[in-house]
Amino acid sequence: MLIKGLKIYKEDEVVEAGYIKIADGKIKDIGEQCQLEDHETINFPETYKCLPGMIDVHIHGANGSDTMDATPDALKNIAQTLPKEGTTSFLATTITQEHSAIERALENAGKYIIDQPNGGQAEVVGVHLEGPFINPEKAGAQPLKHIVEGDIPLFEKWQKISGGNIRLVTLAPERKHGLELTKYLSEHNVTASIGHSNGSYHDVDEAIKAGATHVTHLYNGMKGLHHREPGVLGAALLRHELYTEMIVDGLHICPEMVDFAYRQKGSDRTVLITDAMRAKCMKNGIYDLGGQDVNVKDGKATLANGSLAGSVLEMKQAIKNMLSFTDATLADVMKMGAVNPAKQCGVFDRKGSVETNKDADLIILDENNDLVMTICRGVVSYQR
């Protein structure tokens, strides 16, 4: 396949009126004014842009399916749905639940990762274990009765069940054995993410020393900012060692506070996520999340007590919102939606940027930054 005529956003430069040659699911060549016609050629206007496909490191489900359903069909449904919003890879995200339910989801994900197609849909590149090693005081939509303290032997068991595919773990470092688990994760190339935490600035500082590099859904599920105790939020904003997820739907964080965080962290340390649940792409109604009923109405997902419970945000809207709420450019969005998440889930060697020999995971945006096409490992997976 040959894509030509449009702006191409490489990691460090923009190629005007460029081309991308794709073969065997990989990017084979990138340049300007290619005349090759021995390939299937797709011509685009010069006002269109090509970016790397987005990578969602925090997504529970979509289109009626959830990671915790623990079936191949559920993950396949999510993987086939996500290219419609510009996502080409994701971490299948679990939720705090009884151990047997988590283990079924991990086993299913591990097997699915081995057997999934080589292209044509979003790739499951691993698992995000959100809980159960969290603080009940900041549980949010995580079921309280299944929360446990840090437990290295339990994590080792779960990592084995997953086939070594747990790439990111959300935990509260201030909890008993939380720092030990953080250190263990860091030493075994698993990203330790501070989230659902009521820790102090000191707790976060200790977690950073132990190897934490990530913060789960900034502002949400964490101790807030106070002028005598910065808390988790203050530490997340101040410490450059930490990448920070943001759910940029205008509901979880108001636009002004998205801008505030972006001014502190910049595009180098921000990660766009959806934290979407199965209700994404579905009608208003009642949907399950971790064994709890979630009421979804007009784009807002809440528990009976009014707490936000995941989102129905689509990544293509997160891109537009980020451009609207801040002074970020498309090059910045590329970092936040592709480069940074690829680094944080350990796949930057093959994904996350438009570079030769990487997977041909690409999105095409028009002059209004609306999604036109998604390509997953060399296969057109969505076309407007």
C-alpha positions in Angstrom: 0.0 0.0 0.0 1.1 3.5 -0.8 -0.3 6.6 1.0 0.6 9.9 -0.5 0.0 13.6 -0.8 -0.6 14.5 2.9 1.3 15.9 5.9 3.1 13.1 7.8 3.8 13.6 11.4 7.0 11.8 12.2 8.4 11.8 15.7 10.6 14.8 15.2 9.5 16.4 12.0 6.5 17.0 9.7 6.9 15.9 6.1 4.8 18.0 3.7 3.0 16.3 0.8 4.7 13.1 1.8 4.3 9.4 1.2 4.3 6.2 3.3 5.1 2.9 1.8 3.6 -0.1 3.6 4.3 -3.8 3.2 3.8 -6.8 5.5 2.1 -4.7 8.1 5.2 -2.5 8.5 6.2 1.0 7.4 8.9 0.4 4.8 9.6 4.0 3.6 8.7 7.6 4.3 9.5 10.6 2.1 8.4 13.3 -0.3 6.8 13.2 -3.8 6.9 9.5 -4.4 6.0 8.4 -7.9 5.7 4.6 -7.3 2.5 3.3 -8.8 3.1 -0.5 -8.4 1.3 -0.4 -5.1 -2.3 0.1 -4.1 -2.2 3.9 -3.9 -4.4 6.1 -1.7 -4.1 9.8 -2.5 -5.1 12.4 0.1 -5.4 16.2 -0.1 -2.4 18.2 1.2 -4.6 19.5 4.0 -5.0 16.0 5.5 -2.6 14.7 8.1 -1.2 11.3 9.0 -0.3 10.5 12.6 0.5 7.3 14.5 -2.5 5.4 15.7 -3.6 6.2 19.2 -2.7 3.8 22.1 -5.2 3.6 25.0 -3.5 2.3 28.1 -6.6 2.6 30.2 -9.8 1.2 28.7 -12.2 -1.3 30.2 -14.5 -1.9 27.3 -16.7 -0.6 24.4 -19.7 -1.5 22.3 -21.3 -3.8 25.0 -18.1 -5.7 25.9 -15.7 -5.5 28.9 -12.3 -7.0 29.6 -13.9 -8.6 32.7 -16.3 -10.6 30.5 -13.2 -12.8 30.1 -14.2 -14.1 26.6 -12.3 -13.9 23.3 -15.4 -12.5 21.7 -15.5 -9.6 24.2 -11.9 -8.6 23.4 -12.4 -9.1 19.7 -15.5 -6.8 19.8 -13.5 -4.1 21.6 -10.6 -4.5 19.2 -12.8 -4.2 16.1 -14.6 -1.1 17.6 -11.7 1.0 18.6 -10.3 1.8 15.1 -13.5 3.8 14.5 -12.2 6.3 17.0 -8.5 6.2 15.9 -7.2 3.7 18.5 -4.9 1.1 17.0 -3.6 -0.5 20.2 -4.7 -0.8 23.8 -4.2 -2.3 27.2 -7.2 -4.4 28.2 -8.0 -3.0 31.6 -9.3 -5.0 34.6 -11.2 -3.7 37.6 -11.1 -4.6 41.3 -13.1 -7.8 41.7 -12.9 -11.2 43.4 -9.7 -13.0 42.6 -11.3 -15.6 40.5 -12.9 -13.0 38.2 -9.6 -11.2 37.7 -7.8 -14.5 37.0 -10.3 -15.4 34.3 -9.9 -12.1 32.7 -6.1 -12.3 32.8 -6.0 -15.9 31.4 -8.4 -14.9 28.6 -6.3 -11.8 27.7 -3.1 -13.8 27.7 -4.5 -16.3 25.3 -6.2 -13.7 23.1 -2.9 -11.8 22.7 -1.3 -14.9 21.3 -4.2 -15.8 19.0 -5.3 -12.3 17.8 -5.2 -11.4 14.1 -2.1 -9.8 12.6 -4.0 -6.7 11.4 -7.3 -5.2 10.6 -8.2 -4.3 14.2 -6.7 -2.7 17.3 -4.0 -4.8 18.9 -4.2 -5.8 22.5 -0.6 -5.1 23.6 -1.1 -6.2 27.2 -3.1 -5.7 30.4 -3.6 -2.8 32.7 -4.4 -4.2 36.2 -6.4 -1.4 37.8 -6.6 -2.5 41.4 -7.2 -4.3 43.7 -4.1 -2.9 45.5 -5.7 0.5 46.1 -6.9 2.7 48.9 -10.6 2.2 49.8 -10.8 5.9 50.8 -10.4 6.7 47.1 -12.1 3.7 45.5 -14.4 5.6 43.2 -16.1 3.0 41.1 -13.8 0.2 42.3 -15.8 -2.3 44.5 -14.8 -1.8 48.1 -15.2 -5.4 49.3 -12.5 -6.7 46.9 -9.8 -4.2 47.7 -6.6 -5.8 49.1 -3.2 -4.6 50.3 0.0 -4.9 48.3 0.8 -8.5 47.7 3.8 -9.5 45.6 3.1 -13.3 45.6 -0.4 -12.6 44.4 0.9 -10.4 41.6 3.4 -13.0 40.6 0.6 -15.6 40.4 -1.5 -13.2 38.2 1.4 -12.3 36.0 2.0 -16.0 35.3 -1.7 -16.5 34.6 -1.6 -13.6 32.1 1.4 -15.1 30.3 3.5 -12.2 31.4 1.3 -9.7 29.7 0.5 -7.3 32.6 2.2 -4.1 31.5 0.8 -1.5 33.9 -0.6 -1.7 37.5 -2.6 0.9 39.3 -1.9 0.8 43.1 -1.9 3.0 46.2 1.7 3.1 47.4 0.8 4.3 50.9 -1.0 1.1 51.6 0.7 -1.8 53.5 3.3 -3.4 51.2 2.5 -0.8 48.5 6.1 0.4 48.2 7.4 -3.1 48.1 5.1 -4.0 45.3 6.0 -0.8 43.5 9.7 -1.7 43.7 9.0 -5.2 42.5 7.0 -4.0 39.5 9.7 -1.5 38.5 12.4 -4.2 38.7 10.3 -6.5 36.5 9.6 -3.9 33.7 6.0 -3.4 34.7 4.9 0.2 34.9 3.8 1.1 38.5 1.0 3.7 38.4 -0.1 5.7 41.4 -3.9 5.8 41.5 -7.0 5.4 43.7 -4.6 6.7 46.3 -5.0 8.9 49.4 -1.3 9.3 49.9 0.7 12.4 50.8 3.4 14.1 48.8 5.9 12.2 50.9 4.2 8.9 49.9 4.5 9.7 46.3 8.1 10.8 46.7 8.8 7.4 48.2 7.0 5.7 45.4 9.0 7.5 42.8 12.2 6.3 44.6 10.8 2.8 44.5 10.3 3.1 40.7 6.8 4.5 40.1 6.6 6.5 36.8 2.9 6.9 36.1 -0.3 8.4 37.6 -3.8 7.0 36.9 -6.5 9.4 35.7 -5.1 12.7 37.1 -7.5 14.5 39.5 -9.8 11.5 39.8 -9.4 9.0 42.6 -6.6 10.7 44.4 -5.8 13.1 47.3 -6.3 16.6 46.1 -4.1 19.7 46.2 -3.8 21.7 49.5 -1.5 24.6 50.2 0.1 22.8 53.2 0.0 19.3 51.8 0.3 18.9 48.0 -1.1 15.3 48.1 -1.0 12.9 45.2 -2.3 15.6 42.8 0.4 18.1 43.8 3.1 15.5 43.4 1.8 14.4 40.1 1.9 18.0 38.8 5.3 18.8 40.2 7.3 15.7 39.6 8.7 15.3 36.1 9.4 11.6 36.7 5.7 10.9 36.5 3.6 10.5 33.3 0.0 11.6 34.0 -3.1 10.1 32.4 -6.0 12.4 31.7 -9.6 11.7 30.7 -10.3 14.7 28.5 -14.1 14.4 28.1 -14.9 17.7 29.9 -16.7 15.8 32.6 -14.0 14.1 34.6 -11.9 17.3 34.4 -13.3 20.7 33.5 -11.5 22.3 30.5 -9.7 24.9 32.7 -8.2 22.2 34.9 -7.1 20.2 31.8 -5.3 23.4 30.7 -3.8 23.9 34.1 -2.4 20.3 34.2 -1.1 20.6 30.6 0.8 23.8 31.5 2.5 21.9 34.3 3.2 18.6 32.6 3.4 19.5 28.9 3.1 17.0 26.1 6.2 15.0 27.2 4.5 13.8 30.4 0.8 13.6 29.6 -1.0 10.5 28.4 -4.5 10.6 26.8 -6.8 7.8 27.9 -10.5 7.1 27.7 -11.1 4.9 30.8 -14.1 3.8 28.7 -16.6 1.2 29.8 -18.8 -1.2 27.8 -21.4 1.6 27.3 -19.2 3.4 24.8 -20.9 3.4 21.4 -24.2 2.2 23.1 -27.5 4.0 23.9 -28.4 5.6 27.3 -29.2 2.9 29.8 -28.0 0.8 32.7 -24.7 -1.1 32.2 -22.4 -3.3 34.3 -19.0 -2.3 35.5 -17.2 -4.6 38.0 -20.5 -6.0 39.1 -22.1 -2.6 39.7 -24.9 -0.9 37.8 -23.8 2.2 36.0 -26.3 4.7 34.7 -25.3 6.1 31.3 -27.1 9.2 30.2 -26.0 11.8 27.6 -22.4 10.8 27.7 -22.1 10.6 31.5 -21.6 7.3 33.4 -22.4 7.3 37.1 -23.0 4.9 40.0 -26.2 5.2 42.1 -24.4 7.5 44.5 -23.5 9.9 41.7 -19.8 8.9 41.5 -18.4 8.9 38.0 -17.8 5.3 36.8 -15.5 5.3 33.8 -16.5 7.1 30.6 -17.9 6.7 27.2 -15.3 8.9 25.7 -13.9 8.2 22.2 -10.3 8.9 21.5 -11.0 11.0 18.4 -13.0 13.3 20.7 -10.2 13.4 23.3 -7.9 14.6 20.5 -10.3 17.4 19.5 -11.0 18.3 23.2 -7.3 18.6 24.0 -6.7 20.9 21.0 -9.7 23.0 22.2 -9.0 23.1 25.9 -5.3 23.9 25.6 -2.7 25.4 23.2 -1.5 21.9 22.3 -0.7 21.2 18.6 -1.2 18.0 16.7 2.4 17.2 17.3 1.7 17.5 21.0 -1.3 15.3 20.7 0.8 12.7 18.9 3.1 12.5 21.9 0.2 12.3 24.4 -1.9 9.8 22.5 0.8 7.6 20.9 4.5 8.2 21.9 4.1 8.4 25.6 1.6 5.5 26.0 3.8 3.3 23.8 6.8 4.0 26.1 4.7 3.4 29.2 3.5 0.0 28.1 6.8 -1.1 26.6 6.0 -1.2 22.9 7.8 1.9 21.6 10.2 -0.2 19.7 7.4 -1.1 17.3 4.5 1.4 17.9 3.8 4.9 18.8 5.4 6.9 16.0 5.5 7.0 12.2 9.0 5.6 11.6 10.5 3.1 9.2 10.2 -0.5 10.3 7.6 0.2 12.9 4.1 -1.3 12.7 1.9 0.5 10.1 -0.6 1.7 12.7 -1.8 5.0 11.3 -4.7 7.5 11.4 -5.6 10.1 8.8 -7.3 13.3 9.9 -8.9 15.9 7.6 -8.4 19.7 7.7 -10.9 19.9 10.7 -9.0 17.1 12.5 -11.9 14.7 12.1 -11.0 11.1 11.6 -11.0 9.9 8.0 -9.2 6.6 8.1 -7.5 4.1 10.5 -4.9 1.6 9.5 -4.0 -1.2 11.9 -0.8 -3.1 11.0 -1.1 -2.3 7.3 -4.8 -3.0 7.0 -7.5 -0.3 6.5 -9.7 -0.9 9.6 -11.9 2.1 9.4 -12.8 4.5 6.6 -15.2 7.4 6.9 
